[in-house]
Amino acid sequence: MYIDWLACATLVISLVAAKGPLPSDVTSVKVRWLEDKPPLHIGTTFGLPWPRGKYPADKVGFTAESGGEEVDLQTWITSYWPDGSVKWTGHALPGSDSVSEEYRITATPGEKPRQKGGIKVNEARDKIIVDTGKIKATFPKSGNSLVSSLETESGKVVGKNGKLVLRSQSKVDDIEKGVEYYRFESRINNTAIEKDGPVRAVVTVRGVHQIAGGKSTAEHNAWLPFTVRFYLYAGSDTIRTVHTLVFDGKADRDYISAIGLQFDVPLAGEELYNRHVRISGVEGGFLNEAVQGITGLRRDPGEEVRVAQFNGRKTPDLVTWDERVSSRLQWIPTWNDYSLAQLSPDGFTLKKRTKVGQGWVKIPGSTRAGGLAYLGGATKGGLAVGLRDFWKRYPTGIDVSNAASDSGQITLWLYSPSAEPMDLRQFHDGLGEDTYEKQLDALEITYEDYEDDYNTPRGIGRSNEIFIRLFESTPSSDELAALTKVVNNPPMLVAQPEYIKGTQAAGTYWDVPSKSPNTSEAVKTIETHLDFLNKFYQGQVEQRRWYGFWDYGDFMHTYDTDRHVWRYDVGGYAWDNSELSPDLFFWNYFLRTGRADVYRFAEAHVRHTSEVDVYHLGPYSGFGTRHGVQHWGDSAKQIRVSTPIFRQIFYYISGGDERVGELLHNLMDADKTFLTVDPRRKVREDNGTYVPDPEAIDLDLGIDFSGLAAIWLIEWERRGPRWEEARSKLNATMHGIASLKNGFVTGVGLYNVYTGDVKPPATDADNKGDVAVSHLSASFGLPEIIAQITEYLGDDLPEAFDKAWLEYCYYYGAGAAEQTARYGKSFGNVSLRQGHSRLTAYAAKRLGNDTLAARAWDEFLNTDGFLPTLPWTSVGLNGSEVLAPVDEADWISTNDVALYGSAAIEDLAQVGYAL
């Protein structure tokens, strides 16, 4: 088949944007809660898309209303169309005593209205003070306390000296002697106002952990850099906190044994029997205790007294008590310390003691703790601190200490000191794989790409969400239960899928499921399959216990049908690390359905993959790690894992999450990592003499270009600090690929890290036309990012680049005869054709070619991957052949899930009419 590509290239740009834009008179959008209306409104941030060209960034204002009444709204722009109009915005609503079902956000062209809100931010030489109208928080600019004071609306100081605490040790093996133990605390390097608005303020504290004086058995350098962001909303008494740390130690000598956030809670002047401890248990349950309990005694102080204490209210005056109790208070123990340890996702233990040096008393534990604790008094007020996904991120813990003293403490353990120290060493000793030849041979049996020194955790990160709430007096347990629910599912406002689709700001390669009564059975079947895959993976996380500090958010790669387990211990078949882009499937499925369960699953995945699977410092910075038994263990460090297209939708939907935004921008130097990490080092003929040339780096035109293009496009559309450089490099690289005789089919080009220019590969210096097609090239977001670039640039897209991409889309699945007729040789035995059907569908849509559309569906239904004849169900297993009852679908692999999911969504959107 002959295609007049140049004629088509001028036709098709307009076709991309032809379907489904919003009507021109739409100026407002409703946003609704992702789940049910939350029990508390502590302030929230969300994102909204807008159509191209409609609202010039400097001449538009945004307002919010609910139930006909205006609501304070803060707005900022998170993304721009090329013409400078608004593409995505972030918005913040203040805290409120009432919660509406929905809000309407309206864009008004013209002068920007003055944004209103009640938050006040004052910066002095040595501190930053934020007043929300409900609370006042003070953030020092030096020292070890991130938060020096937390003050309620009435002036009560209920929290002081909020700091990070850390413990580590030098060895872990039982046979080793001379173990050194270290205790650290935070040391501030910088405290800054990251966002200062009338509704929402963000204070960011950066620093390291340093030895805490007199508490360690040896010296240790300051280490583990941290970033802690505090989010404060007008009208709210709750502070959302995002805690991030990056591991910069040595796996064989720096064993973390505890990570925590600690606050002092002033209690002086509060009677011991009016001091209260609350610790969340299972499904809204709470441990309700007083420091000095007067219930259950041999003598009864009186029902009114007992009820008041249990409910956290000030007890009646002591003279009203039964004298047989009031005269003997000195004999009633005071409970100074409480400790909860969640050492597995299935159980927590509780204990308390009267003071250091005395024995602990066990409190009956249970399964999955809510992760929130309160310490305070009936008259002095108190502080509650909670960790999101507490049991899912085990081993975690909560300590309430010194509750019987004038200054108590709450320590929220992100990694519990009751657990075994964190051991990040390689799980095997190398097995003698000391040459590339041996490593490649081992790859053939375990699928692990091992190489010593590349299997390091140095540079990986992890973020946790913490919520801090101030109280004027001890709250009811029902109020704390509501807070625990909010902590674990932070309320999120979202627009409907139809609106997002209509703006075309989140890609044009997905569509909402058809609601037509004439929808074909074939389409309904695919929709059923997509639903099954989403629910199955959510269920597998629970049944297979894919939880833990480093693990939660990821899932496994391949199933072991003999052992009835995922291959958690077999090389490259274990943790998935975004192989073949399941991220895109789950996020695009959320966009088209708006389902809360899908959003929460994909959100946890983003939080994991963007932090744990990617390096944030060191020689591999900006690259991610291929799938393996340990998230950082495989020696293949590549940009295909760190590509920001996997985080893009979450960033915009969340209103521009600051941590993810930071990660997106930090990738701008990822191309320089090619100078220290050569992805082809093991297969080069000249691997003993090869020296990377910064002006001629081997660049894979699929997996490498897709990552770089995503970095550049996102930096450009966000108008990040280096957006002009990003735009220049993207344009240079596109022109370079277009200049290659065989375009994308060339496989590899020589890339200039300074300019973005691409030249022919060393194997084809004269540009006669190499053919080097890989099944992986288009499997890590290449079709999606090029579709976005095409839409973004419109008429400014280089025509020859467009032609090169359309040719690749057409010829990958065209067959050997057509490939040979065009390129002089075939592509060989190409695979992953089901996943590549979305390339064929894209070309069919762009060319208006019904024959090609039919070919796309044939590739999707009748080649490889998931076929319609599969069971499309799971089977329950129990008994002695499995450790615990599970649902098994032994025909599933995550590679096929990723490809089937993305192809189904994109094929339906682009050529659904042909099915």
N, C-alpha and C positions, 0 to 999 in steps of 0.2 A: 504494500500500500504506500503510495506517495502522498506526502503532506506538504502543501505549500505553507511552510512555517512562517515565512515573513508576512504573507498576507494575513494569516491567522493572528499573528502577534499584535497587529494593530486593531483587530476586531475584538479581542477577548478581554482587554482591560476593563471595558465597560460591563462585560458580562459578569465579572466577579461581584460587582456591587448591585446587580440588577434585581436580586430577589429580596423582598421583605424589609426595606427601610421603613423607619417610622414615618407616619404622616407628618407633614411639615407643621401642622398646627399643635402638635404635642409639645407642651412646655413644662409639664410636671409629671411626676412619677410617684406612685405609692410604694412604700416600703413596709414590709410586714416582718414580724419576728420569725426567725428560722424555725424554731419550735413553738410551743404554746407561749402565750403571754407570760413573761417571767414574774416571779413573786416579788422581786425587788427591781427597782430601776436605779442602778448605781452610776449611770452614765454609759454611753456606748459610742463606738466609732464604726462607720460602715462606708462602703464605696459605691459609686454610681457611674455608669457610662453615659456618654452623650454623643449624638450623631456628628459626623464630620461637617465642619463649616458653619454650624448653627450658632454657636456661642463664642465670640471672640473673647479670649482670656481676660483682656483688660476692659471689657465692656459688658460684664454679666455679673449679676448678683444672685444669691440663692437664699430662699426662705423656707421655713418649715411650719406646718400647722397640723393640728390634730383636733378633730371634733369642732372645727370652725375657729379654734383659738390658735394664735401664733405661739410657736415654741422657739426658744433661743436656739440658734444654729451657728456652728462654726464650720467654715468651708475652706478647703485648700485644694489646689489642683495637683493631681498625681500623674497626669499624662496629657500630652498635647497631640493634636493632629498636625501634619506638616505645615498647614497654613496658619498655625498659631491658635486655632480654636480648641476648645476644651474637649478632651477625649474621655478622661476619667477624673472624678473628684473624690476627695475624702471628706466626710462630714462627722461632726461630733454633736451629740445631744447631751444636755446636762442631766444630772441625777434629779430624781423627782419622787415625791411621795405617792404619786399616782402613775399608773402605767397604761398607755393606750394600746389598742390592738394594732393600729397602723398609723403611719405618718405620711403626709404628702410633702414632697420636696419640689419646689417650683423654681425654675430658672427664669430670670427676668433680664432681658437685654437692657443696656443703658448703664447709668451710673451704679456702681456697687453700693448697696446699702451698708451702713455701719453695722458690723456684726455685734450683737449684744450678748452679754453673759455676765455671770457674777464672780468670776475667778480673778484673783489678784496675785501677781507675781512680783516680788521685790528682790532685787539682787544687790547685795552688799559686797564689800571686798572679801569677806571671809565666809559668806553663806548665802543661800537662796531660801527665801520664805515664800511658800505658796498658801494662800488662803482661799478655800473653796466656798466660804460662807457657812459651811458646816464644820470644817476642821481647819487646822493650821499645821503645816508640816515644815520643819526646818532642816535644810540639807547643808552640812558643812562642806567647805572646799578643801579641807585637809584633815589629816588624822585617820582614825580607824572607824569612826561612826559615819555610816552613810546617811542616817537620819538621826539627828541629835534630839529632836523633840517632836512629839505628836500631841496636839492639843485640841480638845473638843470645842464646840461652839461656846460653851459657858466658861471656858478657860481652864478646864481640868487637863493636866498633863497625864496622859494614860500610857504613853510609850516614850522611852528614852534610849539613847545609845544603840540604835539599831545597826548591827554590824554583821559581817560574814565571819563564820568560823570554819576552820578546816583542820583535819587531822590526817597524818600520813605516817608511814613507817618504811624502813629501808629494806626489809625482807619479809617474806610470808611463809616460806616452807618450814615445816616443823623441825626438820633436822638442822636448820641453820641457827647459829648462835650469834650473839652480838647485834641483836636487832635494835635499831635506833628509832625512837618515837618522836614525832614532831607535832606541835600545835601551832596553828597559824591564825591570824585574824586579818581582816581587810586593811589595806593601806590605800588611801585615795590618791590617785594621780591627777584626776580632773573631775570637776563637777560643773555641769553646764545646763542651761535651759535649751533643750533641743526644739521644743515647740512652745510658743507662748501665745495663748489665745484667750478670748473671753469665756470660752466654754471648757476648753481642755488645755492643760499644761503638761509637758513631758520634761522631767528632769532626769538627766543621764549622768551616772557616776561610773567612772572607769578607774581601774586600779589593779593591784596584784595582792596576793596573799603573802604576808610576812610573818616571821616567827613572833609569837606572842610571848612577851617577856616572862622568863622564869617558868615556862610551862612545857619545855621540851628537853629531851635528853641529849640533844646535839644541835649544831648549827645547820642551817639550810638557807640557800639563796631564796630571795623572794621569787614567787612563781605563780602559775595558774592565773593569767590575766582574766579579769572579769569585766563585764559591762552590765550594769543594773539600771533599768529604766523604770521610773516611777510615773504612773499616769494618774493625774488628778482631774476631776470633773467638777464644774460648778454645781453647787447644790448637793454634793455627794459627800458622805462620810467614809467612803471606801477608796482605797488606793490599789489600783492594779499594778503589779510589779512583774517585769520580765527580767529574769536572772540568767545571764549567759556566762559561761566560762569556756576557755580553750585550754586543752591539755598541752602543756609544753615541757613535760617532764620526760624521764626515761622509764620505759616500761619495766625494766629489770631492777629498778632501785627506788622508784617513786610509787608506792602503793597507797592510794587514797583510802582512808578508813572512815572518813566522815566529811560531809559538806552540809553546812547549815546557815540559816539566817536567824539571828538572836536579837530579842528586844528585852530591855528592862521594863518592868511594869511597876510604877510607884504604888505602894500599898499602905504607907504610913498613915496612921489615924483611923484605919478601918479595923473594926473588931474582927478577930479571927473567925468568929462564927458568921460574919457577914461577908467573908471573902469566898469567892466561888470559882470552881474549876469546871470547865465544860470541855469535853472531848467527843468529837463526832464518831459515831459507830457506823452501823449498817443501815442503808436506805433511810436516812433521816433520823436515825436513832442517836441518842446522846448519853454519855456518862454525865450525871448531874451530881456534883459533890460540893461540899463546903470544906474549907480548910480545917475547921473544927466542927464536926458534925454533931447535931443535937437530936437527930432522929434515931430511933431504934434503941434508945438507952433504957436502962432498967426503970428509971423514973422519967415521967413524961413532962416536958416543959409546958405543954399546952398545944392543942391542935393549931391554933393561930400562929404560934411560933414555928412549929414544924412545917406547916404549909408555906409560910413566908420564906423560910430558909431554902426549902426544896425548889421553890419557884424563883429564887434569886432576888427576892425583895428584902428590904431592911426589916429585920425582926422587930417585934414590939419592944418597948423599953424593958430593960432587964428586970425592973421591979415588978413587972406584970407576970413574970415567969413563975412557975412553981419553984419555991425556994429550995426544994430538994435537989433541983438541977442547978439553979443559979449560984448556989453556995458551993458547988463542987466542980465548977468549970476547970479548975486547975488539974483535975484528974482525968479530963477527957483529952486524948491525944490530938495533936495538931499534925496534919499531913502536909509535909513540906515539899515533897517531890512526887511527881507523877511521870510515868514513862510509857509510851506506846511504841511498839516496833512492828512494822509491816514488812516482814522478811520474805514474803512470797505473795503472789497475787491472790492466794486463797486463805490467808489467815494472819491475824495480828494478835499480839499479846499485850497485856496491860499490867502495870504494877505500880505500887506507891510505897513510900516510906516516910517515917517521921523526921529523919534527918540523916545526914551523912554519918556512917559508922553503925547505923542500925540496919536490921534486916529488911528486905523488901517483902511486901505483902502482895500476893497475886490477886489481880482483879480478873474475873472471867472475861476472856477475849472473845473474838468471833472471826468473821471471814474478811470482809473488805471495808476498811475504815474510810470515812468520808474525807479525812485529811485536814480537819479544822479543829483548832483549840482556842479556848477563851480563858483568860485569867483576869480577875478584877473584883470589884466590890460593889455592894449595893448602893453606897453613897459616893465613893471615889471614882466610879467608872472603871472601864477596863479595855482590854485589847483582844481582838480575835485575829488569828493568822491562819490562812488555809492554803494548801497546795493543790493545784489542779491535777487531776489524774493521779492522785496520791498512790493508790494501790497498783495502778497500772505501771507506775515508774519505780516499783519496789527495787531495792530495799529502802524504805523511807521510815520516818519516825517523827515523834513529837515528844518533847520534854517540857514539863512545867516544873520549874525549880524555885526554891527559896520562897515558896508561897506563904510561909509563916513569918517571913522577915519584912522589913520595911520596903524592900525592893525585890520583887519577884522577877522571874525570867520565863519567857517562852522561847524555845528553840525549835524551829521547824527544820527537820533534817531532810534534805534532798537526797542524801545518802546516809543511811543509818549507821551510827557507831556500833550498833549491836550486830551488824552483818560482818561477814568475812571481808577483809580488805579487797579493794578493787584490783583485780589481776588482769592487766592488759597485754601480757606477754603472748608471743606467738604460740599457738596451741601444739605445734610440733617443732622438733629441733632442726628441721631442714632436710632430714632424711637423706643426706648426702647429695643434695641437688646443688652442687657447687659450680656447675657450668651451664651455659645456655642450652647445650645439647641435652643434658640431663633434665633440665627444667621443662623443655619442650616435650620430652618423652613422658615425663610425669603428668603433663597436661593431658596426654592422651588417655590416662587412666582415671584420674580424680577430677579432671577439669579445673584444677587449681593452677594458677600461674604464679608460682612461688619464686621469690628472689630475696635473698638476705638484704637487710637494711631498708627494703621497700615495704616491709610488713610492720610499719610503725604507727602507733596511735598519736604521735607527736603532731599536733596541728588540728586534730579533730575537735569539735565543740558540742555543746549541749545547752539548750535553753529550757527554762522552767517558768511557769506562770504562778505567781503568788498573789494572794489578795489579803489586804490588811484593812480591818474595819475598827473604827473607834466608837466607844459607847459611853454615854453619860452615866449609865448604871448598868448593872447586869441585865442583859436582855433575856427574854423568854427562850426556852429551848426551841419553840416553834420558829422564832425569828432566826435563831442560829441554824436551824434546819433549812430554812429558806435561803440563807446565805450560803450554806454548803452546796445547795443545788446550783446556785449562781456561780460559785467557784468552779464547779466541775463542768458546767455547761454555760460559759459566759454568753449572755444574751446577744444575739446577732440579728441585725436588720438587713434584709435583702430585697432587691427588686424581683419581679416575676421574670421567669425565663423568656417570655414573649417580648418583654420590654428590652431585656439585654440583647436578645437576638436582633431586634429591630434597629438598635443603634449601630450594629456592625463593629462595635469597638472591642469585642472579644473573639474575633475571628469570624469568617464567613463559611467555615467548613463543618458546622454543626447546625442542627435545627431542632426545634421542639418536636416531641413525638406527635404523630398525626392523630387528631381526634375525629377524623372523618368516619362516618358509618361505612364508607366505601373502601376503607383501608384493606388492602389485600391480606390474605392469610399468611403469605410469606413475610410481609412486613411485621405482622403481629407476632409471628414466631421469633423473629430476630429481637423484637422488643422484649419478649419473654426471656430469651437467652441472656440479654444484657442485664435484666433484673436478677436472674439467677446468679450470674457471675458476681455481681455486687454483693448480694446477700450471702453467697457462699464464702467469699473472702472475709466479710465481717464476722461470720460465724467461725471461721478457722482461727482468726485472731483469738477469740475466746476459748475455743476448744483446745487449741494447740498451745495456749498460754504464751502467745508472742508478746510478752510484756517485759519490762525491766528498764533500768536507768538508761542504758545505751540502745536497747532493742526496740522499745515501744514505738510504733509507727511504721515499722517495716514488716515484710512478710517474706515467705520462703519462695525459692526459685523452682524447684522440681521435686516431684513426689517419688517415694520409694514404695512401689507396689507390694514388695515382699514383706517389708517390716511394717507396712501401713503407717508410715510416718513421712513427713517431709524430710528431705535429705540434709538435716541440720548439721551433720558431721562429715559430709563428703564434698571437699574442695569447693569448686565453683557452682555447686548445686544448692548451696545453703541460702544465706540471706540474699535477697534479690538486688538491692542497691540500684533500683531503677532500670534494670536491664530491659531493653526494648520498649521503654517508656510506658509502663502501666500508669504512671502519673498522669499522662495526657488522657488516657481512657477515663480514669476516675473523675478528673476535673471537668472534662467535656460532658461526661454523664451528669455531673451535678448541674452544669450550666443548662442542659436541656430539660432537666426534671425539677430542679430546685429542691431536691429531697434533703432533709436534715441529716439522715443517717449517712448519706453519701458525703455530704460536706464534712461531717465530723471525722469520718474515715480518712478522707483526702487531706484534711487539715493536719491530723496526727502524722500522716505520711510526709507532708511538706516539712513539718517541724523536725522530723527525723532526718530525712534525706538531705536537707539543706545544711544541717549541722554535723551529723555524725559521719555521713558518707563523703564529706568534702573536707579538704584541708584549708585551714584559715591562716596558717603561718608555716614557715619552714620551706624546704626546697620544692615541695609539691603543692604549694599554695595556689588555689584556684582550680586545681584538678580534683576529681573524685576517684573513688576506688571501685573496681569491678567487683561483681558478686562473689561471695565467699563465706566461709565458716565464721570469720570475724569481719566486721564491717570495714576494717582498715587493712586486712591481712593480705589481700591479693596484690601482686606487684604491678598489675596493669593500672596505672594512674592516668586518667583520661578526662578530657573536657566533656565527653559525652555523658558523664555522670553528673557533673556540676552545672550543666547547661541551665540557664535561668528560665527557660521556657517552662520547666517543671514547676516553678514557683510563681509564675507570672499572674495567673488567674487569682490565686490566693492573695497576692499582694494587692491587686486592684479591688477585689471584692471586700477585703478587710479594711479598705480605706487608706492603704499605704502603710502596712505594718512596718514600724521603724527598723526592727531587727532584720526582717527579710529585705527591706529596701537597702539596708547597709550591705547585706550579702550580695545583692544584685550589683551594686556599684563596685564592690571590692573585686569583682571578677574582671574589671577593665584591664588588669595586668596579667590575666591568665595566659595570654599568648606568649608572654616572656618565659613562662614555665617550660615551654618547649625547648628552651636553651639548656635546661638542667635535666629534663625528663624526655628521653627519646622513645616514643611509643613503639618504634620499629627496631629497637636495639637488638632484639633476640633473633630477628630474621634477616638482618642486613648481611650482605656478603662482605661489606667493609666494616663490620661492627668493631673491629679492633683498631681501626684508624679513623673512623668517622668523627668529625668535630662539627658540632652544630654551627651553622652560619646564620646570624640573625637576619640577614637579608635573603636567605634561601633555605628556609626551614621546610621540610616535607610536611605538607598540609593535606590531610584527607579531605577531599571535597565533599564528603558526606558527614561523617561523625565529628570532624573537627570544625568544618565550616559552619555546620548547623549550630554548634555551641557558640562560636564567635559571633555569628550573625545575630543570635538571640541576645547576647551581651550588648552588642552595638545598637540594635534596634530599641531595646528597652531603655538603655541609657539615653538614647536620642529622644524617644518619645517622652521620657520622664523629664527631659531637660536637666539631666544630672550635671555635676561639675565638669564632666569631660564629654558633653554631648556632641560638640562640634568635631572633636577627634573621632568619636564613635561614628558619626555620619560620614566623615571622610574615609575612614577605614572600610566601612561597609560598601560605600560606592566604589572604592578602589578594588576591593576584592571581587565584587560583582563584575566589574569591567574586566578584571583579570581572568576570571573563569570564562566569561564570554569570549575572550580572545583565544582560548584553547580550541584547537581544531575540532576536538570531540567533546568540548564542554565538560559536563559532569561525568560523562563516560570515561574521561581520562583517568579518573580515580584519585590522582595525587597531583598537586602543583607545588611550586616553590614559593613560599610565602615570606614577605618582608615584614618583620614585626614592628618596624618603625612607621611604615607607610600603609600597610595593608595590601600592597601590590602582589599579584600572583602571576608567575611565569610558568612555562612548560616544565615538566619534571626532568630530572637529570637523565632519565631513560629515553627522553624524547626532546632533546634540546632544540631540535629544528622544528618542533611543533608539527610533525607529520601526522600525528594522531594516535596516541596510545588508547588501548581498550583495557580497562581494569575496573570491572564492576563488582562490587561486594554486596552481599545480601544485607549487610549491616548499615550501609551508607545512609539509607532513608529511614532507619529504624529508631532514631533518637531525636525526633522533632524536626527533621529537615523539611518534609512536606508542609508542616504547619507553619514553620517560621517563614518559609518562602511565600506561602499564601498570605501571611501577614504583611510581609515586605511588599508584595505585589499590590495589595489593597492600600497600604500606607503611601507608597510612592505614586501610584496611579500612572499618569502620563509621564512621570519622571523616571519610571523604571527603565533601565537600559534594555532596549529592544532585543539585543543579541543575547543578553542574560535570560530574558524571558523565553526566547526560542530554545536556548540550551536546556532549560529546565523542562519545558514542554516535551522536547525530544526524549529526555531521560524518562519522563513519566510515560510516554507512549511506548518506547522501545523496550523497557525492562520486561514487560510481559508479552512482547510481540511475537516471540518465537525466533528460532535460530535463522531461518531464511531471511526474514525482514531485517534482523540485526546485521547479518552478513552483507545484505544488499546495501545497507546504509553505512556500516563502519568497516567493512572488509573482513570481519570475523564476528563470530557469535559471542554472546556473553557467557557461554558455558552453561552448566546446569544450575541455573539460579533457583534460590529457595525463598521461603517466606512470601510466597506469592499471594496468599490470602491477605496479609498485611499490606502488600504492595498494590492490592486492588484499589486502594484509595488514591494512588497516583494515577492509575488508569481512569478512575472516576473523575479526578480533577481535570485531566486532559479532555475527557469527554465533555464535561461541562464547559470548559473554556472554548472548545472547538465547536460546541453544538452538535456533537457527533453521536447519533443514536446507536450506531454499530459499535462504537467504542464503549458506550454505556453498557450495552449488553455484554461485551467482553469483560468489563469490570465485575459484573455480577457472576459471570462464569468463573472468574478467578477467585472470587470470594467464596463461592459455594462448592466448587468442584476441584480444587487443587490440593492445597495442604492446610495445616491448621485445624480448626474445629469444623468438622463437617456436619451437615444437618442430620446425618444418621447416628450421631453419637447419642448416648443416653440422655444427656442434658438433665441429669438429676444426680443426687448423692444417695449413698447407702449408709445406713446406720450400722456401726460396728461396736460390739462390746464383748465381754468375756475375756478369756485368757490370752487372746492374740493381740490385744491392745492394752496399753497402760491404763487408759480410762476411756469411757464411751466417746466415740467421735463419729462425725459424718465424713464419709470418704467419697471422693470423686476421682478415682484413680486414672481417669483419662485427661485430667487437667494438668497443664503446666502454665506457670505464670508468663512465660514467653508467648504462648498462644493466647492467653487471656489478654495481654497487652495489645497484640496485633489484631485479634478478632474484635476487641472492643473499639479500638480507634477506627478500624476499617469499617465496621458496621455503622458507626455514627457518621462518618464522613461519606460513605457511599450512599446512605439514606439521604443525607443532606444534599448531595451533589447530583446523584442520578437515581434517586428513589423512584421516580416515575417509570423507570425501565424494569423494575422488579415485578 
